[in-house]
């Protein structure tokens, strides 16, 4: 298999990262439909790179780190822009950012200890609901509907963080017994 084919998931991840500044510029210039297109392109490449990486066993250390970072960059960019444009509660992106920063820093620390902190169903479900909420904002759904969904996302993000912490302690207990 050629080097390019082996790296398709990573190339898609890099494409997703490159979409972030384009998305931000489009949103700040009120070019909503092109911004939605870029956002959807990023989401599609996210799904594709995951399918390809798992199906053909092309999971790489780079992909394990860059893939979730690319996802969060796009989602957080949308949240912060929506906040700036007063389309969602201003605190929402900060709460999501705080959770993501905590998970990123703890994940980097835990990788050094060889502890599995890969994404779990609750993190993926949170991302899906966040994607739906973002799309609802794009489609002009009223805030009395979208705001509660964003609060649900914050609650689910908090739940995900707690579950990741729980997973960490479950993994270190056997190590402590062996020490």
Buried (B, 14 or more C-beta within 10 A) or exposed (E): EEEEEEBBBBEBBBBBBEBBEBBBEBBEEEBEEBBBBBBBBBBEBBEBBBEBBEEEEBBBEEBBBBBBBBBBBBBBBBBBBBBEEEBBBEEBBBBBBBBBEEBBEBBEEBBEEEBEBEBEEBBEBBBEBBBEBBBBBBEEEEBEEBBEBBBBBBEBBBBBBEBBEEBBEEBBEEEEEEE
